[in-house]
Amino acid sequence: MIAVAAVNPGLKFAGLGLAAAAFWGASDFLGGLATRKAHVVLVVALAHSLSLVLLLLIAWATHAPPPAVRYAIWGLCAGAFGGLALILYYQALSLGEMGLTTALTGLLTAVVPVAYSFVTQGPPKVIQIIGFVVAAAAIALIADAPAGKSRPLGLGLAILAGLGFGVFLVVLKVSSSRGLVWQLIYSRVASAMLAGVVVFWMLLRPGKDAWTWRKQVGVNQFAWIAGSAGVLEAMGSLLYMRAARDGRLDVAAVLASLYPAVTILLAAWFLKERTTSNQALGMALALGAVVLVSV
């Protein structure tokens, strides 16, 4: 077993990276359902507030010591990027560019950590680079959807969201050496506060929009969906941080960025959405990418 781990160092991280993808994909599915009942910012505020409570309970139960203040700043910065990126991502999805939005966001989420890892850790093996390319093709195919009317705003938001998620993953990697749970707690504090400020600003505005927001805040049908999305996203982030801390950042990021496959499968299972031939091919390529990246 030791010899296998020495020959294939990426293999022991594949499970963590794929588990992160599973949690993130399920979170996106539930988050998308919640945005059908309430504004995206309200969903993010609720989801990240509830996940913050869970993370605080985990820190209390495990007696995890908080890091020094200077390291907490890293977590707060990660949360600001991640929270803003999630708002932009949900907003892009709400514009109807589901397939292209998911593809662009997923690819850029992986590209930023891969570029950072190339600079700081050097290039990976050639076979792993091939795996990255296969994974990129898999993400694009998995996110395939019937062509619709192009909306430049939705594509722009998707690009910004992907870059924001990529920065979020890099900052979490940098700060993960000072404690996984507390770094994610600080990130949730920043993202929940960011979304909460927007919510209160919308509530205080005069006019019809404010009335609509007050009505949404009073409706709790979506609360458990949004809360579950936040919890799943937090668990996925913890798994990603563990993989990125113990192994190469680019390997962890590419594996975790396969999350669209989980979202598509859940939509097909629960919402009876048809899986296209391109999506099926993409999922097959994703399995191949996992093998190549893990070598």
NUBATOR-776362 format. One line per 2 residues: number of its first residue (from 0); their letters; for each residue y, z, x of N, C-alpha, C. Coordinates in pm, whole numbers, plus 50000, padded with zeros to 5 digits. Layout:
% NUBATOR-776362
NUM	a	Y,Z,X,Y,Z,X,Y,Z,X ~ ...
***
This chain:
% NUBATOR-776362
0	mi	49879,50000,50084,50000,50000,50000,50125,50000,50086 ~ 50123,50079,50195,50236,50083,50285,50257,49948,50352
2	av	50145,49885,50389,50155,49755,50454,50214,49651,50360 ~ 50173,49655,50232,50226,49560,50134,50375,49580,50115
4	aa	50417,49707,50108,50560,49736,50090,50640,49688,50209 ~ 50578,49697,50332,50650,49655,50451,50666,49503,50454
6	vn	50560,49430,50408,50568,49284,50407,50658,49234,50296 ~ 50650,49301,50180,50729,49261,50063,50825,49373,50023
8	pg	50934,49391,50095,51025,49502,50066,51092,49491,49930 ~ 51109,49367,49878,51175,49353,49749,51086,49387,49632
10	lk	50954,49393,49655,50861,49414,49544,50882,49548,49476 ~ 50909,49653,49554,50923,49786,49496,51052,49801,49415
12	fa	51146,49707,49432,51270,49714,49355,51265,49627,49229 ~ 51165,49540,49221,51159,49446,49109,51147,49519,48977
14	gl	51065,49624,48973,51048,49697,48848,51178,49760,48800 ~ 51254,49819,48892,51382,49879,48855,51481,49774,48806
16	gl	51488,49662,48878,51580,49556,48838,51546,49497,48703 ~ 51417,49475,48678,51375,49418,48550,51391,49520,48438
18	aa	51368,49647,48467,51390,49750,48366,51538,49755,48327 ~ 51626,49743,48426,51770,49738,48397,51803,49619,48309
20	aa	51742,49504,48337,51764,49385,48254,51717,49409,48111 ~ 51604,49478,48096,51552,49505,47961,51648,49594,47883
22	fw	51698,49699,47946,51792,49789,47878,51923,49717,47846 ~ 51973,49639,47940,52100,49568,47917,52084,49463,47808
24	ga	51970,49394,47808,51948,49292,47705,51940,49353,47567 ~ 51872,49467,47555,51865,49537,47426,52001,49589,47384
26	sd	52079,49636,47482,52214,49684,47453,52302,49572,47400 ~ 52294,49454,47462,52374,49339,47416,52335,49300,47274
28	fl	52206,49306,47244,52160,49272,47109,52219,49367,47006 ~ 52211,49496,47032,52265,49594,46938,52418,49588,46934
30	gg	52480,49567,47050,52625,49556,47052,52673,49437,46971 ~ 52600,49326,46980,52636,49210,46900,52625,49237,46751
32	la	52522,49313,46711,52508,49350,46570,52625,49439,46525 ~ 52664,49532,46612,52772,49625,46575,52905,49552,46559
34	tr	52928,49448,46641,53055,49377,46632,53066,49295,46504 ~ 52956,49280,46432,52962,49214,46302,53022,49306,46195
36	ka	53023,49435,46223,53072,49533,46126,53204,49595,46165 ~ 53244,49583,46292,53368,49646,46337,53423,49569,46455
38	hv	53550,49596,46488,53615,49528,46600,53547,49565,46732 ~ 53549,49470,46826,53478,49490,46952,53529,49612,47028
40	vl	53659,49637,47026,53713,49751,47099,53664,49882,47039 ~ 53654,49888,46908,53604,50008,46842,53458,50031,46876
42	vv	53381,49924,46884,53240,49934,46922,53227,49988,47065 ~ 53306,49934,47157,53299,49979,47296,53342,50125,47308
44	al	53447,50163,47237,53495,50302,47242,53387,50398,47196 ~ 53322,50366,47086,53217,50454,47033,53095,50453,47123
46	ah	53051,50334,47166,52931,50323,47248,52945,50400,47379 ~ 53058,50383,47447,53075,50448,47577,53106,50597,47563
48	sl	53165,50638,47453,53188,50781,47431,53055,50854,47410 ~ 52968,50796,47328,52838,50858,47303,52750,50857,47428
50	sl	52755,50746,47504,52675,50743,47627,52730,50841,47730 ~ 52860,50868,47727,52919,50968,47816,52862,51107,47786
52	vl	52848,51138,47658,52789,51267,47619,52647,51277,47672 ~ 52569,51170,47658,52431,51170,47707,52426,51192,47858
54	ll	52512,51122,47932,52513,51135,48077,52553,51276,48121 ~ 52646,51336,48049,52684,51474,48081,52567,51569,48058
56	li	52489,51545,47954,52371,51628,47929,52267,51610,48040 ~ 52252,51486,48087,52158,51460,48196,52203,51532,48323
58	aw	52334,51524,48352,52387,51592,48471,52368,51742,48461 ~ 52387,51797,48341,52369,51941,48322,52221,51980,48335
60	at	52133,51900,48277,51990,51931,48280,51932,51919,48421 ~ 51983,51826,48501,51930,51804,48635,52007,51880,48742
62	ha	52113,51953,48700,52197,52028,48794,52254,51938,48904 ~ 52290,51816,48866,52345,51721,48963,52486,51763,49003
64	pp	52511,51787,49132,52646,51828,49175,52742,51710,49173 ~ 52864,51730,49123,52962,51621,49123,53009,51591,49264
66	pa	53042,51465,49292,53090,51429,49426,53235,51471,49446 ~ 53284,51452,49567,53423,51483,49597,53515,51392,49516
68	vr	53638,51437,49500,53734,51364,49416,53752,51221,49463 ~ 53756,51200,49595,53782,51065,49645,53670,50968,49605
70	ya	53548,51021,49589,53439,50935,49545,53441,50915,49393 ~ 53497,51009,49322,53510,50994,49177,53600,50876,49143
72	iw	53695,50846,49231,53785,50734,49207,53708,50603,49200 ~ 53604,50592,49283,53522,50471,49277,53459,50454,49139
74	gl	53406,50564,49085,53346,50557,48953,53446,50520,48845 ~ 53567,50576,48855,53671,50544,48757,53710,50396,48766
76	ca	53719,50344,48888,53752,50202,48905,53641,50114,48846 ~ 53516,50153,48871,53404,50076,48815,53411,50075,48663
78	ga	53440,50190,48604,53449,50198,48459,53560,50113,48402 ~ 53674,50108,48471,53785,50027,48424,53747,49879,48421
80	fg	53683,49832,48528,53639,49693,48532,53529,49667,48429 ~ 53430,49757,48423,53318,49738,48331,53360,49744,48186
82	gl	53447,49840,48152,53492,49853,48014,53572,49732,47968 ~ 53665,49686,48052,53744,49570,48018,53656,49446,48007
84	al	53560,49432,48099,53470,49317,48095,53386,49316,47968 ~ 53340,49434,47924,53259,49441,47803,53340,49403,47680
86	il	53465,49446,47674,53553,49408,47562,53573,49256,47560 ~ 53600,49198,47677,53619,49054,47685,53490,48979,47648
88	yy	53376,49033,47690,53247,48969,47663,53217,48969,47513 ~ 53233,49083,47449,53210,49089,47304,53308,48999,47229
90	qa	53432,48995,47276,53531,48909,47210,53492,48762,47225 ~ 53442,48724,47342,53397,48586,47363,53279,48553,47272
92	ls	53187,48648,47258,53073,48627,47169,53118,48610,47025 ~ 53220,48683,46985,53269,48676,46848,53333,48542,46815
94	lg	53369,48464,46919,53428,48333,46896,53324,48225,46871 ~ 53196,48264,46881,53090,48172,46846,53027,48096,46961
96	em	53074,48116,47083,53019,48047,47199,52904,48129,47259 ~ 52804,48159,47177,52698,48251,47218,52625,48202,47343
98	gl	52571,48078,47338,52490,48031,47449,52568,48016,47577 ~ 52678,47943,47572,52757,47919,47693,52821,48047,47744
100	tt	52862,48136,47653,52920,48264,47693,52819,48347,47771 ~ 52697,48357,47718,52593,48434,47785,52559,48374,47921
102	al	52552,48241,47927,52519,48175,48054,52624,48201,48160 ~ 52752,48176,48125,52860,48196,48221,52868,48342,48266
104	tg	52862,48433,48170,52874,48575,48203,52758,48620,48291 ~ 52635,48581,48254,52518,48621,48331,52521,48568,48473
106	ll	52560,48441,48488,52565,48381,48621,52671,48447,48709 ~ 52791,48465,48655,52899,48525,48735,52873,48672,48764
108	ta	52803,48740,48673,52765,48878,48699,52680,48888,48825 ~ 52593,48789,48845,52507,48789,48964,52578,48734,49087
110	vv	52668,48638,49067,52731,48570,49181,52815,48667,49265 ~ 52894,48752,49200,52983,48842,49274,52903,48938,49365
112	pv	52800,49009,49314,52722,49096,49402,52648,49018,49511 ~ 52600,48898,49479,52530,48818,49579,52626,48783,49694
114	ay	52747,48740,49660,52845,48707,49763,52880,48829,49848 ~ 52898,48943,49782,52930,49067,49855,52814,49105,49947
116	sf	52692,49092,49898,52575,49128,49977,52560,49036,50097 ~ 52589,48908,50079,52580,48814,50191,52673,48856,50303
118	vt	52793,48903,50268,52893,48940,50367,52857,49072,50436 ~ 52811,49170,50358,52789,49304,50411,52648,49328,50465
120	qg	52548,49257,50409,52409,49280,50451,52346,49160,50518 ~ 52418,49049,50524,52362,48929,50581,52280,48852,50478
122	pp	52246,48727,50510,52170,48646,50414,52028,48698,50395 ~ 51974,48684,50275,51834,48723,50252,51740,48616,50306
124	kv	51612,48632,50278,51515,48531,50319,51538,48401,50243 ~ 51493,48292,50303,51509,48161,50240,51439,48158,50104
126	iq	51321,48216,50096,51247,48214,49970,51321,48294,49862 ~ 51392,48400,49903,51471,48476,49806,51592,48396,49759
128	ii	51654,48320,49849,51765,48233,49810,51717,48131,49707 ~ 51597,48076,49731,51539,47983,49633,51520,48054,49500
130	gf	51477,48181,49507,51460,48259,49385,51591,48279,49312 ~ 51701,48299,49386,51833,48314,49323,51870,48186,49246
132	vv	51844,48071,49309,51875,47943,49244,51790,47926,49118 ~ 51663,47958,49127,51574,47949,49011,51620,48044,48901
134	aa	51663,48164,48940,51712,48261,48841,51838,48209,48772 ~ 51927,48144,48847,52048,48088,48788,52013,47980,48685
136	aa	51918,47895,48720,51872,47792,48626,51808,47856,48504 ~ 51732,47964,48526,51666,48033,48414,51768,48092,48318
138	ia	51873,48155,48372,51976,48215,48287,52044,48107,48202 ~ 52076,47993,48265,52142,47885,48193,52053,47831,48081
140	li	51923,47818,48107,51831,47767,48004,51809,47871,47894 ~ 51796,47997,47932,51773,48103,47834,51890,48112,47738
142	ad	52010,48090,47788,52129,48100,47704,52156,47972,47624 ~ 52062,47878,47627,52079,47753,47555,52095,47779,47406
144	ap	52186,47708,47345,52209,47717,47200,52259,47582,47152 ~ 52242,47551,47023,52293,47425,46971,52441,47410,47003
146	ag	52480,47292,47044,52619,47268,47082,52713,47287,46964 ~ 52823,47351,46990,52923,47372,46886,53058,47330,46936
148	ks	53159,47360,46861,53295,47323,46899,53340,47407,47018 ~ 53387,47340,47121,53429,47411,47242,53559,47486,47218
150	rp	53564,47610,47263,53684,47690,47252,53722,47738,47392 ~ 53825,47683,47449,53865,47722,47586,53888,47872,47599
152	lg	53941,47936,47494,53965,48080,47501,53835,48156,47521 ~ 53732,48119,47447,53602,48186,47460,53543,48169,47598
154	lg	53555,48047,47654,53502,48023,47788,53582,48100,47893 ~ 53713,48106,47876,53795,48183,47969,53761,48331,47967
156	la	53740,48384,47847,53702,48525,47834,53565,48550,47897 ~ 53473,48454,47881,53340,48469,47940,53348,48473,48092
158	il	53431,48387,48150,53447,48385,48296,53505,48518,48345 ~ 53609,48565,48279,53669,48693,48319,53571,48808,48302
160	ag	53491,48804,48194,53392,48909,48171,53287,48909,48281 ~ 53238,48791,48318,53137,48783,48424,53189,48835,48556
162	lg	53312,48798,48591,53372,48848,48716,53390,48999,48710 ~ 53432,49050,48592,53449,49195,48576,53318,49269,48590
164	fg	53211,49218,48528,53079,49280,48540,53032,49277,48686 ~ 53059,49165,48754,53018,49155,48893,53087,49259,48981
166	vf	53218,49276,48962,53291,49379,49036,53238,49517,49000 ~ 53208,49539,48872,53151,49665,48826,53022,49698,48902
168	lv	52934,49600,48918,52808,49623,48988,52830,49652,49136 ~ 52925,49583,49196,52953,49605,49339,53010,49745,49361
170	vl	53105,49786,49278,53166,49918,49295,53063,50028,49271 ~ 52975,50009,49172,52870,50109,49150,52777,50118,49270
172	kv	52749,50005,49333,52665,50005,49452,52731,50086,49564 ~ 52860,50063,49585,52933,50133,49691,52934,50283,49668
174	ss	52949,50323,49542,52963,50465,49511,52830,50535,49482 ~ 52721,50459,49468,52594,50519,49425,52536,50616,49528
176	sr	52577,50604,49654,52525,50694,49756,52572,50837,49735 ~ 52673,50858,49649,52728,50992,49625,52682,51049,49491
178	gl	52573,50999,49439,52519,51054,49315,52522,50952,49202 ~ 52406,50919,49147,52398,50815,49046,52463,50858,48914
180	vw	52422,50975,48864,52465,51016,48731,52615,51038,48726 ~ 52670,51111,48821,52812,51143,48816,52900,51020,48836
182	ql	52857,50926,48919,52936,50804,48934,52941,50727,48803 ~ 52829,50726,48731,52828,50658,48602,52907,50737,48499
184	iy	52907,50869,48511,52989,50951,48420,53136,50917,48438 ~ 53181,50911,48562,53321,50877,48586,53355,50738,48533
186	sr	53261,50645,48549,53286,50510,48499,53297,50510,48347 ~ 53217,50593,48281,53223,50602,48134,53353,50669,48089
188	va	53400,50765,48164,53528,50829,48130,53639,50723,48128 ~ 53642,50638,48231,53746,50536,48240,53733,50432,48128
190	sa	53611,50382,48105,53594,50277,48004,53616,50330,47863 ~ 53568,50453,47834,53589,50510,47701,53737,50537,47675
192	ml	53808,50585,47778,53951,50609,47762,54027,50478,47743 ~ 53988,50375,47817,54053,50245,47804,54039,50192,47662
194	ag	53916,50195,47610,53893,50146,47475,53958,50238,47372 ~ 53955,50369,47397,54014,50464,47304,54164,50448,47291
196	vv	54232,50419,47402,54377,50397,47398,54409,50276,47311 ~ 54331,50170,47325,54353,50050,47244,54329,50080,47096
198	vf	54225,50158,47068,54195,50194,46928,54311,50271,46866 ~ 54361,50373,46935,54472,50453,46881,54598,50369,46866
200	wm	54620,50278,46961,54737,50191,46949,54727,50102,46825 ~ 54606,50050,46798,54588,49967,46679,54602,50050,46551
202	ll	54557,50174,46555,54567,50260,46437,54712,50295,46404 ~ 54794,50309,46507,54933,50350,46486,55026,50233,46454
204	rp	54977,50113,46471,55063,49998,46441,55087,49987,46291 ~ 55207,49953,46250,55232,49931,46109,55174,49797,46063
206	gk	55148,49788,45934,55107,49661,45878,54961,49656,45838 ~ 54918,49539,45799,54783,49519,45745,54675,49544,45848
208	da	54700,49503,45975,54599,49522,46079,54564,49669,46097 ~ 54664,49756,46095,54638,49899,46111,54555,49951,45995
210	wt	54583,49902,45873,54504,49946,45758,54358,49905,45773 ~ 54338,49782,45822,54202,49734,45844,54130,49820,45946
212	wr	54200,49858,46053,54139,49943,46155,54104,50080,46099 ~ 54194,50139,46019,54164,50270,45962,54041,50263,45872
214	kq	54028,50154,45801,53912,50135,45715,53785,50126,45797 ~ 53789,50053,45910,53673,50039,45996,53632,50173,46058
216	vg	53732,50251,46099,53702,50381,46159,53631,50470,46058 ~ 53664,50456,45931,53602,50537,45828,53463,50491,45789
218	vn	53422,50372,45833,53290,50321,45799,53193,50358,45911 ~ 53082,50421,45876,52990,50469,45980,52857,50396,45981
220	qf	52845,50284,45908,52719,50212,45909,52684,50159,46047 ~ 52786,50124,46123,52760,50064,46254,52752,50169,46365
222	aw	52777,50295,46333,52789,50398,46436,52661,50413,46517 ~ 52548,50421,46448,52422,50443,46521,52386,50320,46604
224	ia	52425,50200,46556,52396,50079,46633,52480,50077,46761 ~ 52610,50104,46746,52698,50105,46863,52658,50215,46960
226	gs	52625,50333,46906,52584,50443,46992,52458,50411,47069 ~ 52360,50348,47003,52236,50310,47070,52262,50207,47178
228	ag	52354,50113,47151,52389,50013,47251,52448,50079,47376 ~ 52533,50179,47355,52593,50249,47468,52491,50325,47550
230	vl	52397,50390,47483,52294,50467,47553,52205,50374,47635 ~ 52163,50263,47574,52077,50168,47645,52149,50108,47765
232	ea	52277,50077,47748,52354,50020,47859,52367,50119,47974 ~ 52385,50247,47940,52396,50350,48044,52264,50366,48119
234	mg	52152,50364,48046,52022,50375,48112,51996,50255,48203 ~ 52035,50136,48156,52020,50018,48240,52103,50027,48366
236	sl	52224,50080,48354,52312,50095,48471,52254,50193,48572 ~ 52195,50302,48522,52132,50398,48612,52016,50334,48690
238	ly	51935,50255,48620,51823,50187,48686,51874,50086,48788 ~ 51978,50012,48751,52036,49916,48845,52090,49988,48969
240	mr	52162,50098,48948,52219,50171,49061,52110,50221,49155 ~ 51998,50266,49098,51887,50312,49182,51830,50196,49263
242	aa	51812,50080,49199,51760,49964,49269,51856,49917,49378 ~ 51986,49913,49345,52085,49867,49442,52101,49964,49558
244	rd	52082,50093,49531,52095,50193,49637,51977,50188,49733 ~ 51858,50165,49679,51737,50168,49761,51703,50034,49824
246	gr	51761,49926,49777,51728,49794,49830,51851,49707,49845 ~ 51831,49579,49851,51941,49483,49865,52015,49471,49733
248	ld	52148,49467,49741,52231,49454,49623,52206,49322,49552 ~ 52195,49212,49627,52180,49082,49563,52049,49072,49485
250	va	51941,49129,49540,51813,49126,49470,51821,49204,49339 ~ 51878,49323,49346,51890,49405,49226,51977,49337,49121
252	av	52089,49277,49165,52182,49214,49071,52122,49091,49004 ~ 52050,49009,49081,51991,48888,49025,51883,48924,48923
254	la	51798,49021,48956,51694,49062,48862,51755,49120,48735 ~ 51854,49206,48750,51916,49268,48633,51991,49166,48549
256	sl	52039,49058,48611,52116,48957,48538,52028,48865,48453 ~ 51898,48889,48453,51808,48815,48364,51807,48873,48223
258	yp	51899,48965,48195,51903,49032,48065,51915,48940,47944 ~ 51973,48817,47955,51979,48733,47836,51843,48703,47774
260	av	51737,48702,47857,51603,48676,47804,51564,48781,47701 ~ 51596,48906,47729,51563,49015,47636,51643,49001,47507
262	ti	51770,48969,47521,51855,48951,47402,51801,48840,47312 ~ 51762,48728,47373,51709,48615,47296,51578,48653,47227
264	ll	51490,48723,47298,51362,48763,47240,51381,48859,47123 ~ 51473,48953,47136,51499,49047,47026,51559,48975,46906
266	aa	51647,48879,46932,51704,48802,46822,51597,48721,46751 ~ 51502,48667,46827,51394,48591,46766,51300,48682,46686
268	wf	51277,48804,46736,51184,48896,46671,51244,48958,46545 ~ 51366,49009,46556,51425,49083,46444,51510,48996,46351
270	lk	51579,48897,46405,51666,48813,46323,51604,48678,46290 ~ 51482,48657,46339,51409,48533,46313,51483,48409,46362
272	er	51560,48426,46471,51626,48311,46530,51525,48230,46612 ~ 51532,48100,46599,51437,48013,46667,51465,48008,46817
274	tt	51358,48008,46894,51369,47993,47039,51353,47847,47074 ~ 51449,47790,47143,51442,47649,47179,51345,47626,47294
276	sn	51310,47500,47314,51220,47466,47425,51286,47498,47560 ~ 51417,47479,47568,51488,47513,47692,51482,47662,47720
278	qa	51495,47744,47615,51487,47889,47632,51348,47931,47678 ~ 51246,47870,47621,51109,47900,47663,51088,47863,47809
280	lg	51140,47745,47848,51131,47704,47988,51207,47801,48078 ~ 51323,47844,48032,51403,47939,48111,51331,48070,48134
282	ma	51262,48119,48032,51187,48244,48048,51072,48227,48147 ~ 51008,48110,48146,50902,48083,48243,50960,48078,48385
284	la	51076,48013,48399,51141,48009,48530,51184,48149,48576 ~ 51224,48232,48481,51264,48369,48515,51148,48445,48579
286	lg	51028,48425,48527,50911,48491,48587,50889,48442,48729 ~ 50906,48310,48748,50893,48257,48883,50999,48311,48977
288	av	51123,48326,48925,51230,48379,49006,51202,48521,49050 ~ 51142,48600,48960,51108,48739,48993,51012,48743,49110
290	vl	50912,48655,49108,50814,48651,49216,50880,48613,49348 ~ 50966,48511,49345,51032,48464,49468,51128,48569,49524
292	vs	51205,48633,49437,51302,48732,49482,51232,48855,49537 ~ 51114,48886,49485,51045,49010,49522,50965,48995,49652
294	v	50953,48873,49703,50871,48851,49825,50940,48912,49946
***
